[in-house]
């Protein structure tokens, strides 16, 4: 009997290679786990049958296009959409033998921090089903945490991989902007969107990153990627870790979160890392404001394509304009509407320079602040989320309160930097996430640092109530 | 910072091709005002000599080879279309 809650992708791969278990048995074990626990967790929007072949199952966030498998982006406007081609990341995964297990729940168009904005209902946190799994990729994090998938793909615009991984006690990487193709992925904010892995261990995370990364002729923002090194070193000698004080003392960081992160930083020093305090004076204060101008502006342009003409929902209307407006009103939920309007406002005549133009300059300030720190440090650390998983409904009616969940994940996203979450302890019985930020293309350093910390911290990634 | 007016909400909704109900207009007027007030914080910084960043990586001119490649068969192109008339997407009259 396979214990899918504890089985890592690396373990599963070894069982397959040693013929201890067949690919079909492995796939069936995850399907059984989904049957057992997904009524409660609602991590999946669609579950697939075993396509055959040899390889590990992979859960895929439902903003990532999968040929012949519904891809809704958590929205009514794409409820009936079935892609006719695979996203590049899915094609790459399949080429390495991975099999799509199902499509995971997401806030609508990846806009949210709790999955409560999914048109198909929220996912639940495997550690405490009365709480959110984070978002927007809450389905992917909940699936891995709940033993419903060995690993998963997510997407991250301002924290949608890192924050759910933090709230569910998993490892999640938002890669350097440009390292992973977005071809075939439902676009939200194109200067920020990145696809990345969610896994139980840093090594699994690094492995899946090596599968999906690399230059793609179909996404002109992609670049050549240094060869991924699976981490094995268990010390941190020579690694210079910066602790930005604004990101570790920000308003709203819960005491239990602060304590767990401080303990992890002490452990890093014990492993030989050189740890020093540093400062990101403007990135934390201005990051969220900058993000909530740039991301909605780009979203308002990207979501213009949902017009009821070529695919997706269409509502009836006497003329073309009425059809388009009714389709969009019926098809989009509140959060996409808010962001489309916010973006259209920020881009409209008379406001463009004051809002969007200014935000782009603030983005430069944030980028430069980070670049200066990486002249002295290899890795920056902070909490990933200021809080542990919050109760479903707690922030659902207050968009601004929800936006502040991402106050610590957003700044590095604006700068195009890679960020990795690893679990570093518990607060009130719920996982606390440690965020590690690296310079552009610094993934290997993040993996090495996180792997050594993961070994030393020995966090048990299986939710306590399911052990 | 002035609050956004009802007319501005309706104007932006028209720009964004969203037909909002009266309830939505009232709710979004309130919420968008709060959000705009919060994001207006970006105006506090002195940005006189700061260039804008549109894209975090410094790459320019990502050329692709200009070679013809097969495209999707028409039946696949139309597979998700709400309405089709031969090789056209059909819509209500403009």
Interface residues (C-beta under 8 A of the other chain):
Chain A: X80 X81 X82 X84 X85 X177 X178 X191 X217 X220 X221 X223 X282 X285 X286 X288 X289 X290 X292 X293 X300 X304 X307 X308 X309 X310 X311 X312 X313 X314 X316 X317 X318 X319 X320 X321 X322 X323 X324 X325 X326 X328 X329 X332 X334 X337 X338 X340 X341 X342 X344 X345 X348 X354 X355 X357 X358 X359 X360 X361 X362 X363 X364 X365 X367 X399 X400 X403 X414 X415 X416 X417 X440
Chain B: X4 X8 X9 X11 X12 X13 X15 X16 X17 X18 X19 X20 X21 X24 X27 X28 X31 X32 X34 X35 X36 X38 X39 X40 X41 X42 X43 X44 X45 X47 X50 X51 X52 X53 X54 X55 X56 X57 X59 X62 X64 X72 X76 X77 X79 X80 X81 X82 X83 X89 X91 X92 X93 X94
